[in-house]
Amino acid sequence: MTIDSLNFTYRRFHKGMTYIIMDACIGTKDASCVDVCPVDCIHPRQDEPEYEKVEMLYIDPDECIDCGACEPACPVEAIYPDFDLPPEMEKWLGVNADYFK
């Protein structure tokens, strides 16, 4: 097993998230990240009824495969890998996970 696969396993199963969307998405809801996601883990999509009701988009931790395609696609730099979050932004881990409960 490689170091990369061990890091992925730790992040995925112990921390519960992979990539997260933070407050820069509030009011923007740009769908560029949705368009590049290979597993459709970013919700709500524009065709989902919840889209108009929420302020931002969220990444489903159970569906995300940690590919990273969404991060460079976001025009407002609202997407970060969970291991690269500034300490003051760690609350967004819970915000994203709670959306899918």
C-alpha positions as CSV (number, residue, x, y, z in Angstrom):
1,M,0.0,0.0,0.0
2,T,1.4,3.4,-0.9
3,I,1.5,6.5,1.2
4,D,-1.0,8.2,-1.1
5,S,-3.5,5.4,-0.7
6,L,-3.0,5.4,3.1
7,N,-3.6,9.1,3.2
8,F,-6.8,8.7,1.1
9,T,-8.0,5.9,3.4
10,Y,-7.4,8.0,6.5
11,R,-9.2,11.1,5.1
12,R,-12.1,9.1,3.7
13,F,-12.9,6.9,6.6
14,H,-11.6,8.8,9.7
15,K,-12.3,12.4,8.8
16,G,-15.4,11.6,6.8
17,M,-14.9,14.2,4.0
18,T,-12.7,14.7,1.0
19,Y,-13.3,18.0,-0.7
20,I,-15.5,20.6,0.8
21,I,-17.3,23.8,-0.3
22,M,-16.8,26.8,1.8
23,D,-18.5,30.2,2.2
24,A,-17.2,31.8,-1.0
25,C,-19.9,29.8,-2.7
26,I,-22.7,31.5,-0.8
27,G,-24.8,33.5,-3.2
28,T,-22.8,32.3,-6.2
29,K,-23.7,28.6,-6.7
30,D,-21.7,28.5,-9.9
31,A,-22.2,25.1,-11.5
32,S,-18.7,24.7,-13.0
33,C,-17.8,22.2,-10.3
34,V,-21.0,20.2,-10.9
35,D,-20.2,20.0,-14.6
36,V,-16.7,18.4,-14.1
37,C,-17.6,16.0,-11.3
38,P,-17.3,12.5,-12.6
39,V,-19.6,11.0,-9.9
40,D,-22.2,13.7,-9.5
41,C,-21.5,14.3,-5.9
42,I,-22.1,18.1,-5.8
43,H,-25.6,19.1,-4.8
44,P,-28.1,20.5,-5.3
45,R,-27.8,20.6,-9.1
46,Q,-29.7,23.3,-10.9
47,D,-32.3,20.7,-11.9
48,E,-33.0,19.7,-8.3
49,P,-35.9,21.3,-6.4
50,E,-33.6,22.3,-3.4
51,Y,-31.4,24.4,-5.7
52,E,-33.5,27.6,-5.2
53,K,-33.8,27.0,-1.5
54,V,-30.1,26.9,-0.5
55,E,-27.4,29.5,-0.5
56,M,-24.6,27.3,-1.7
57,L,-23.6,23.9,-3.1
58,Y,-22.4,21.0,-1.1
59,I,-20.2,17.9,-1.7
60,D,-21.6,14.6,-0.6
61,P,-18.8,12.8,1.4
62,D,-20.3,9.4,0.6
63,E,-20.2,10.0,-3.1
64,C,-17.0,12.0,-3.5
65,I,-14.1,10.0,-4.9
66,D,-11.5,12.6,-4.0
67,C,-10.5,13.2,-7.6
68,G,-10.0,16.9,-7.2
69,A,-11.6,17.9,-10.5
70,C,-14.0,20.4,-8.8
71,E,-11.3,22.5,-7.1
72,P,-9.8,24.2,-10.1
73,A,-13.2,24.5,-11.8
74,C,-14.6,26.7,-9.1
75,P,-14.3,30.4,-10.2
76,V,-14.6,31.7,-6.6
77,E,-12.0,29.3,-5.1
78,A,-14.6,27.9,-2.6
79,I,-13.5,24.3,-2.8
80,Y,-10.7,22.9,-0.7
81,P,-9.4,19.4,0.1
82,D,-10.2,18.7,3.8
83,F,-6.5,18.3,4.7
84,D,-5.7,21.8,3.3
85,L,-8.3,23.9,5.2
86,P,-7.2,26.9,7.1
87,P,-8.0,26.3,10.8
88,E,-10.6,29.0,10.9
89,M,-12.5,27.3,8.1
90,E,-12.7,23.8,9.6
91,K,-16.4,24.4,10.5
92,W,-17.2,23.9,6.8
93,L,-16.5,20.2,7.2
94,G,-19.6,19.9,9.3
95,V,-21.6,22.3,7.2
96,N,-21.1,20.1,4.1
97,A,-21.6,16.8,5.9
98,D,-24.8,18.1,7.7
99,Y,-26.5,18.9,4.4
100,F,-26.6,15.2,3.6
101,K,-27.9,14.0,6.9
